[in-house]
Amino acid sequence: MSWRRAFSAGRSLVPTGISLVWRRSAAGAAGSGMGNSTSLSMGKSATTPVNQIQETISNNCVVIFSKTSCSYCSMAKKIFHDMNVNYKVVELDMLEYGSQFQDALHKMTGERTVPRIFVNGTFIGGATDTHRLHREGKLLPLVHQCNLKKKQAERS
């Protein structure tokens, strides 16, 4: 299954023993309020990491580029989870080409650290920046703005 079809089907690539397999993510269901992990894989004919990142960002209101062992990433995911906001997580350490994705994110955002968080197509920063926006009451309006745009686009 290509990453695009699996991605749009709300599936995630998860480790099971030695190999990675696609699994339907219950958290990927619409309105669940929970994030879901997605691993992207690049075949020889696949688009560049930058294109895949941009496509992921444009298809989701909230995207967190993360690593599974990162405490700041966990903090960022918890903020969105606690707000009952659906978000897409891309675990870079689960990707075969994760370092290339991290390099591309560095070029796009000016930092190589994770998490790299995008809301409504815009890079908002890392966990500390996200926490500050949330504390100032600015984060949820950004998410709602994106959800309204998506609903309007669906009606068109």
KADA-V478612 format. One record per residue. N is the residue number from 1. RES is the residue in one letter. SS is DSSP state (H for helix, E for strand, C for the rest). PSI is psi in degrees with one decimal (999 if undefined). D_FIRST is the distance of its C-alpha to the first C-alpha in Angstrom with 2 decimals. Layout:
n=N res=RES ss=SS psi=PSI d_first=D_FIRST
n=N res=RES ss=SS psi=PSI d_first=D_FIRST
This chain:
n=1 res=M ss=C psi=134.0 d_first=0.00
n=2 res=S ss=C psi=157.6 d_first=3.78
n=3 res=W ss=H psi=-34.0 d_first=6.50
n=4 res=R ss=H psi=-46.9 d_first=8.29
n=5 res=R ss=H psi=-43.2 d_first=6.65
n=6 res=A ss=H psi=-40.5 d_first=6.42
n=7 res=F ss=H psi=-48.9 d_first=9.74
n=8 res=S ss=H psi=-20.1 d_first=11.30
n=9 res=A ss=C psi=2.4 d_first=10.58
n=10 res=G ss=C psi=35.7 d_first=12.57
n=11 res=R ss=E psi=161.0 d_first=10.41
n=12 res=S ss=E psi=152.0 d_first=11.29
n=13 res=L ss=E psi=118.9 d_first=10.74
n=14 res=V ss=E psi=149.1 d_first=13.94
n=15 res=P ss=E psi=134.8 d_first=16.01
n=16 res=T ss=E psi=97.8 d_first=16.96
n=17 res=G ss=C psi=-124.7 d_first=19.51
n=18 res=I ss=C psi=-34.4 d_first=18.64
n=19 res=S ss=E psi=171.5 d_first=14.85
n=20 res=L ss=E psi=137.5 d_first=12.39
n=21 res=V ss=E psi=156.8 d_first=10.13
n=22 res=W ss=E psi=138.8 d_first=8.31
n=23 res=R ss=E psi=142.3 d_first=11.19
n=24 res=R ss=E psi=128.8 d_first=12.48
n=25 res=S ss=C psi=116.9 d_first=15.14
n=26 res=A ss=H psi=-32.0 d_first=18.44
n=27 res=A ss=H psi=-15.7 d_first=19.68
n=28 res=G ss=H psi=-7.0 d_first=17.18
n=29 res=A ss=C psi=142.2 d_first=19.11
n=30 res=A ss=C psi=138.2 d_first=21.35
n=31 res=G ss=C psi=8.0 d_first=24.83
n=32 res=S ss=C psi=-23.4 d_first=24.20
n=33 res=G ss=C psi=5.1 d_first=25.96
n=34 res=M ss=C psi=155.1 d_first=23.80
n=35 res=G ss=C psi=168.2 d_first=21.36
n=36 res=N ss=E psi=146.1 d_first=17.92
n=37 res=S ss=E psi=143.4 d_first=16.36
n=38 res=T ss=E psi=131.4 d_first=13.31
n=39 res=S ss=C psi=138.7 d_first=12.26
n=40 res=L ss=C psi=138.9 d_first=11.11
n=41 res=S ss=C psi=146.3 d_first=10.24
n=42 res=M ss=C psi=120.5 d_first=11.73
n=43 res=G ss=C psi=-179.2 d_first=11.25
n=44 res=K ss=C psi=-30.3 d_first=14.46
n=45 res=S ss=C psi=5.9 d_first=14.01
n=46 res=A ss=C psi=162.0 d_first=12.86
n=47 res=T ss=C psi=170.9 d_first=15.60
n=48 res=T ss=C psi=160.4 d_first=18.13
n=49 res=P ss=H psi=-41.6 d_first=18.15
n=50 res=V ss=H psi=-44.0 d_first=20.86
n=51 res=N ss=H psi=-40.9 d_first=18.92
n=52 res=Q ss=H psi=-39.9 d_first=15.92
n=53 res=I ss=H psi=-47.7 d_first=18.64
n=54 res=Q ss=H psi=-38.9 d_first=20.52
n=55 res=E ss=H psi=-42.9 d_first=17.69
n=56 res=T ss=H psi=-45.0 d_first=17.03
n=57 res=I ss=H psi=-41.7 d_first=20.81
n=58 res=S ss=H psi=-22.5 d_first=21.32
n=59 res=N ss=H psi=-3.3 d_first=18.83
n=60 res=N ss=C psi=140.8 d_first=20.42
n=61 res=C ss=C psi=-39.8 d_first=24.10
n=62 res=V ss=E psi=126.2 d_first=24.03
n=63 res=V ss=E psi=129.8 d_first=21.85
n=64 res=I ss=E psi=114.6 d_first=22.87
n=65 res=F ss=E psi=120.4 d_first=21.82
n=66 res=S ss=E psi=175.0 d_first=22.89
n=67 res=K ss=C psi=144.0 d_first=23.21
n=68 res=T ss=C psi=-27.2 d_first=23.26
n=69 res=S ss=C psi=5.4 d_first=26.81
n=70 res=C ss=C psi=118.7 d_first=28.35
n=71 res=S ss=H psi=-32.7 d_first=31.09
n=72 res=Y ss=H psi=-35.7 d_first=31.32
n=73 res=C ss=H psi=-43.2 d_first=27.64
n=74 res=S ss=H psi=-40.0 d_first=28.38
n=75 res=M ss=H psi=-43.1 d_first=31.41
n=76 res=A ss=H psi=-44.2 d_first=29.55
n=77 res=K ss=H psi=-38.7 d_first=26.94
n=78 res=K ss=H psi=-37.9 d_first=29.94
n=79 res=I ss=H psi=-49.6 d_first=31.68
n=80 res=F ss=H psi=-39.3 d_first=28.95
n=81 res=H ss=H psi=-46.7 d_first=28.48
n=82 res=D ss=H psi=-27.0 d_first=32.27
n=83 res=M ss=C psi=-0.9 d_first=32.42
n=84 res=N ss=C psi=41.6 d_first=29.85
n=85 res=V ss=C psi=129.3 d_first=27.65
n=86 res=N ss=C psi=135.4 d_first=23.90
n=87 res=Y ss=C psi=157.2 d_first=22.28
n=88 res=K ss=E psi=129.4 d_first=19.01
n=89 res=V ss=E psi=132.6 d_first=19.08
n=90 res=V ss=E psi=108.9 d_first=17.36
n=91 res=E ss=E psi=102.6 d_first=18.53
n=92 res=L ss=H psi=-31.3 d_first=19.24
n=93 res=D ss=H psi=-4.5 d_first=20.28
n=94 res=M ss=H psi=-3.8 d_first=16.89
n=95 res=L ss=C psi=140.2 d_first=15.31
n=96 res=E ss=C psi=-36.9 d_first=15.57
n=97 res=Y ss=C psi=34.0 d_first=17.16
n=98 res=G ss=H psi=-37.9 d_first=18.90
n=99 res=S ss=H psi=-33.8 d_first=22.29
n=100 res=Q ss=H psi=-37.2 d_first=21.38
n=101 res=F ss=H psi=-40.0 d_first=20.17
n=102 res=Q ss=H psi=-37.5 d_first=23.44
n=103 res=D ss=H psi=-43.5 d_first=25.40
n=104 res=A ss=H psi=-41.3 d_first=24.04
n=105 res=L ss=H psi=-36.7 d_first=24.95
n=106 res=H ss=H psi=-46.2 d_first=28.33
n=107 res=K ss=H psi=-36.1 d_first=28.95
n=108 res=M ss=H psi=-34.0 d_first=28.02
n=109 res=T ss=H psi=-12.6 d_first=30.03
n=110 res=G ss=C psi=-2.3 d_first=32.64
n=111 res=E ss=C psi=150.2 d_first=31.72
n=112 res=R ss=C psi=-12.6 d_first=29.40
n=113 res=T ss=C psi=160.2 d_first=29.83
n=114 res=V ss=C psi=153.8 d_first=27.51
n=115 res=P ss=C psi=157.2 d_first=27.01
n=116 res=R ss=E psi=115.6 d_first=26.53
n=117 res=I ss=E psi=131.5 d_first=26.62
n=118 res=F ss=E psi=132.1 d_first=26.14
n=119 res=V ss=E psi=129.1 d_first=27.53
n=120 res=N ss=C psi=36.8 d_first=27.61
n=121 res=G ss=C psi=0.1 d_first=26.24
n=122 res=T ss=E psi=136.4 d_first=29.04
n=123 res=F ss=E psi=124.0 d_first=29.18
n=124 res=I ss=E psi=-10.3 d_first=31.59
n=125 res=G ss=E psi=-152.5 d_first=31.83
n=126 res=G ss=C psi=-157.9 d_first=31.26
n=127 res=A ss=H psi=-42.7 d_first=32.17
n=128 res=T ss=H psi=-42.3 d_first=35.90
n=129 res=D ss=H psi=-41.3 d_first=35.62
n=130 res=T ss=H psi=-42.5 d_first=33.49
n=131 res=H ss=H psi=-42.4 d_first=36.03
n=132 res=R ss=H psi=-46.7 d_first=38.85
n=133 res=L ss=H psi=-41.1 d_first=37.37
n=134 res=H ss=H psi=-46.1 d_first=36.91
n=135 res=R ss=H psi=-34.9 d_first=40.46
n=136 res=E ss=C psi=-2.5 d_first=41.84
n=137 res=G ss=C psi=20.2 d_first=40.19
n=138 res=K ss=C psi=-16.0 d_first=38.17
n=139 res=L ss=H psi=-51.4 d_first=34.60
n=140 res=L ss=H psi=-40.0 d_first=34.18
n=141 res=P ss=H psi=-35.1 d_first=35.63
n=142 res=L ss=H psi=-42.0 d_first=33.01
n=143 res=V ss=H psi=-45.4 d_first=30.23
n=144 res=H ss=H psi=-37.6 d_first=32.11
n=145 res=Q ss=H psi=-42.8 d_first=32.57
n=146 res=C ss=H psi=-45.0 d_first=28.83
n=147 res=N ss=H psi=-38.1 d_first=28.33
n=148 res=L ss=H psi=-42.1 d_first=31.18
n=149 res=K ss=H psi=-44.8 d_first=29.70
n=150 res=K ss=H psi=-41.6 d_first=26.38
n=151 res=K ss=H psi=-41.0 d_first=28.43
n=152 res=Q ss=H psi=-39.3 d_first=30.60
n=153 res=A ss=H psi=-36.3 d_first=27.71
n=154 res=E ss=H psi=-34.2 d_first=26.33
n=155 res=R ss=H psi=-27.0 d_first=29.85
n=156 res=S ss=C psi=999 d_first=30.18
